[in-house]
Amino acid sequence: MHYSKEEKLMWLEDWKQSGKTAWAYGKENGILPQTFCGWVKREGKTAQGFVELPVRIKPNLELQQEILVEKGELKIHIPLSAWMSYSRTILEGLQAI
């Protein structure tokens, strides 16, 4: 199937918000995964699978309203509402730590 540039951009934007790998997103949306990964590559995006984080993530069991990320002395409290909406962005930011 042939997709217009606008359609590709729409799919790519939706994929960025999904938090899924390019392969999984393409497959789940009826786009050949190889095709979708090619779009991602051409757009200069990274089409990586899993991201290994050098931190330990554990939920705060007392409040159940945040996620606590610890690395050495560093502690980051992430509200669950932010995590649910921006998990991909947060993970990318944590990768830089």
C-alpha beads as a LAMMPS data file, in Angstrom:
LAMMPS data file: protein, C-alpha beads

97 atoms
96 bonds

1 atom types
1 bond types

-500.0 500.0 xlo xhi
-500.0 500.0 ylo yhi
-500.0 500.0 zlo zhi

Masses

1 110.0

Atoms # bond

1 1 1 0.000 0.000 0.000
2 1 1 1.197 3.521 -0.729
3 1 1 0.973 6.183 1.977
4 1 1 1.119 9.934 1.439
5 1 1 3.734 12.029 3.225
6 1 1 0.983 13.449 5.458
7 1 1 -0.195 9.964 6.394
8 1 1 3.351 8.874 7.221
9 1 1 3.861 11.935 9.416
10 1 1 0.559 11.246 11.199
11 1 1 1.580 7.629 11.850
12 1 1 5.054 8.688 13.030
13 1 1 3.639 11.296 15.407
14 1 1 1.179 8.783 16.846
15 1 1 4.013 6.242 17.228
16 1 1 6.140 8.745 19.206
17 1 1 3.301 9.144 21.703
18 1 1 2.632 5.400 21.930
19 1 1 5.820 4.409 23.745
20 1 1 6.024 1.272 21.612
21 1 1 8.859 0.043 19.439
22 1 1 8.577 0.933 15.765
23 1 1 8.308 -2.766 14.920
24 1 1 5.445 -3.402 17.367
25 1 1 3.612 -0.215 16.395
26 1 1 3.723 -1.019 12.685
27 1 1 2.541 -4.573 13.264
28 1 1 -0.313 -3.498 15.564
29 1 1 -1.507 -0.886 13.071
30 1 1 -1.465 -3.034 9.942
31 1 1 1.702 -1.497 8.483
32 1 1 4.487 -3.868 7.518
33 1 1 6.975 -3.514 10.389
34 1 1 9.875 -3.284 7.923
35 1 1 8.112 -0.434 6.127
36 1 1 7.354 1.451 9.333
37 1 1 10.924 1.048 10.628
38 1 1 12.116 2.468 7.303
39 1 1 9.925 5.539 7.787
40 1 1 11.335 6.009 11.270
41 1 1 14.888 5.697 10.006
42 1 1 14.307 8.178 7.190
43 1 1 12.844 10.663 9.642
44 1 1 16.049 10.460 11.674
45 1 1 14.370 8.852 14.640
46 1 1 15.810 5.938 16.593
47 1 1 13.926 2.708 16.090
48 1 1 15.243 0.889 19.113
49 1 1 13.475 -1.887 20.929
50 1 1 14.014 -1.890 24.647
51 1 1 15.891 0.785 26.519
52 1 1 18.152 -0.428 29.316
53 1 1 18.058 1.954 32.240
54 1 1 20.894 2.137 34.723
55 1 1 18.411 2.950 37.481
56 1 1 16.045 1.011 39.652
57 1 1 12.377 1.974 39.340
58 1 1 9.990 1.005 42.088
59 1 1 6.549 2.289 43.012
60 1 1 6.093 4.144 46.277
61 1 1 3.849 1.645 48.044
62 1 1 2.832 4.093 50.784
63 1 1 1.169 6.681 48.551
64 1 1 0.539 4.759 45.328
65 1 1 0.576 8.176 43.642
66 1 1 4.140 8.304 42.393
67 1 1 7.052 6.299 41.073
68 1 1 10.390 6.593 42.832
69 1 1 13.517 6.309 40.673
70 1 1 16.788 5.833 42.556
71 1 1 20.370 5.849 41.338
72 1 1 22.991 6.136 44.040
73 1 1 22.170 9.218 46.110
74 1 1 19.798 10.572 43.464
75 1 1 16.060 10.108 44.059
76 1 1 13.433 11.273 41.584
77 1 1 9.735 11.241 42.445
78 1 1 7.496 11.020 39.373
79 1 1 3.740 11.510 39.814
80 1 1 1.795 8.587 38.355
81 1 1 -0.285 11.011 36.298
82 1 1 2.891 12.269 34.591
83 1 1 4.208 8.733 34.161
84 1 1 0.985 7.588 32.493
85 1 1 1.006 10.506 30.045
86 1 1 4.715 10.928 29.370
87 1 1 6.404 7.588 30.134
88 1 1 8.364 7.526 26.873
89 1 1 9.701 11.060 27.372
90 1 1 10.536 10.344 31.016
91 1 1 12.408 7.160 30.083
92 1 1 14.407 9.036 27.462
93 1 1 15.294 11.678 30.046
94 1 1 16.294 9.072 32.628
95 1 1 18.572 7.477 30.077
96 1 1 20.714 10.627 30.154
97 1 1 21.316 10.319 33.908

Bonds

1 1 1 2
2 1 2 3
3 1 3 4
4 1 4 5
5 1 5 6
6 1 6 7
7 1 7 8
8 1 8 9
9 1 9 10
10 1 10 11
11 1 11 12
12 1 12 13
13 1 13 14
14 1 14 15
15 1 15 16
16 1 16 17
17 1 17 18
18 1 18 19
19 1 19 20
20 1 20 21
21 1 21 22
22 1 22 23
23 1 23 24
24 1 24 25
25 1 25 26
26 1 26 27
27 1 27 28
28 1 28 29
29 1 29 30
30 1 30 31
31 1 31 32
32 1 32 33
33 1 33 34
34 1 34 35
35 1 35 36
36 1 36 37
37 1 37 38
38 1 38 39
39 1 39 40
40 1 40 41
41 1 41 42
42 1 42 43
43 1 43 44
44 1 44 45
45 1 45 46
46 1 46 47
47 1 47 48
48 1 48 49
49 1 49 50
50 1 50 51
51 1 51 52
52 1 52 53
53 1 53 54
54 1 54 55
55 1 55 56
56 1 56 57
57 1 57 58
58 1 58 59
59 1 59 60
60 1 60 61
61 1 61 62
62 1 62 63
63 1 63 64
64 1 64 65
65 1 65 66
66 1 66 67
67 1 67 68
68 1 68 69
69 1 69 70
70 1 70 71
71 1 71 72
72 1 72 73
73 1 73 74
74 1 74 75
75 1 75 76
76 1 76 77
77 1 77 78
78 1 78 79
79 1 79 80
80 1 80 81
81 1 81 82
82 1 82 83
83 1 83 84
84 1 84 85
85 1 85 86
86 1 86 87
87 1 87 88
88 1 88 89
89 1 89 90
90 1 90 91
91 1 91 92
92 1 92 93
93 1 93 94
94 1 94 95
95 1 95 96
96 1 96 97
